[in-house]
């Protein structure tokens, strides 16, 4: 694996990072660097070890083995100082429902020991940035899911963190709220904040991340930019054939030669190829009679499928 | 990288371990500040109940029971009326109920439902800072309620001096803390609120009856007396009653020491258990 010793400063550096809970290994000797100013992603299915890795970085989960450096320090020893420079957004809501939108920011800033005046100024800027100014005096409880998520992110930025960590930031949001959030995160990135996120959405990783690692079963199975990963691990186009009656009776010989490679799922056969239309013609010649078919460009989902032999939502 | 190359995590030294459990000298203040901000929304309601509750308790139990006890009161009270005898004890008992209640649902709720503690441990705050701040705030809330109770007792002539009434606020606060701290230690280990029913039905409520509130502890069998003196309420009652009546309190320092021991012991255990729960 490429240990990426680039010239850019690594803000987070993990080597052999391992976490076990009893006999279960949640994170198995992973290596990665997060560089200053980049948008870095952990992509993988639920249970791959993404959240545990995030918790170790945030200094709220002591590692079992390996080394971990954040801003050059060990989170086991320098936890409070490191956490003072991190912003953390949890997967589940952690806002105080009994306080107003603005109060949530004001109170949280105090936990970092920031002066009230400075917090107040920053809170107003953040409410503006996340389009929450007109709800500043409202209670948190009636806000929509998308607004609550934006408030969570605004709150995590109250200490002007060097690194913002987002655990599954758009899970459970409707498409419009997702796009609003993506825009806000892009603006943040342009302003120089380093962002680390976990996601099990391919399109999210593709849209946002400069670089990402693919995690599966506690290990990192690939690393690179979304473009690199697709070029390395997937073909240009993908032909999807759908068989509602199941794919188990289709023989290997029938599938060979249609494209560069194929993956057989329960009701679908996914064929990686240079030209999807041509591959479809060959599939018909081989005697396949799919109920429906489509041709699309390769995505990270295909990379994941290729690397693990499973689809992400399985 | 092969497994052999992975550096095992160095275990902490003793001092570093103890350091992890010690509160930061000042950061717990921000936790108190947070609790006060939440409380600001409901304090008017608690002022109202702060006045009403002691009046209801005194009228219902003191006057009602007092009539029932009648002339026999002097036998157990040493001369004062029954209402005068139980009123300061009820003040300590209210502090117990209040302290324990504040340490139950509000603590578990912030772990399980509101989940704000998960956000707080991701800041420079240590778990111990959160526990110390939360327990100190509970003490403040108990003191607030006790102030009303003491005021009512003073106006009613049950508390014989302003100084005594002031000291009773202190004693009630310490009694509240002596329950708030160990109940917090219990709360941080819970996954549902079902355990609270056991705590309140089997421990808190019975303690009211066996701590000298309504009748002297000396009328209990000696083994029961021993159990009573191991729990905080008996000590709070003994102190509050002596202060109200202006009588001499034997072993006053020992009573205070037991209350302080429950407070400090409970806070230490709560900090350890809370840290274990939050930092996995």
Interface residues (C-beta under 8 A of the other chain):
Chain A: X15 X16 X18 X21 X29 X31 X58 X59 X60 X61 X62 X63 X64 X65 X66 X67 X76 X77 X79 X80 X81 X83 X84 X86 X88 X90 X92 X93 X94 X95 X96 X97 X98 X99 X103 X106 X107 X108 X110 X111 X112 X113 X155 X159
Chain B: X1 X3 X5 X6 X7 X8 X9 X12 X16 X24 X27 X30 X31 X33 X34 X37 X38 X41 X114 X115 X116 X118 X119 X120 X121 X122 X123 X124 X125 X126 X278 X279 X280
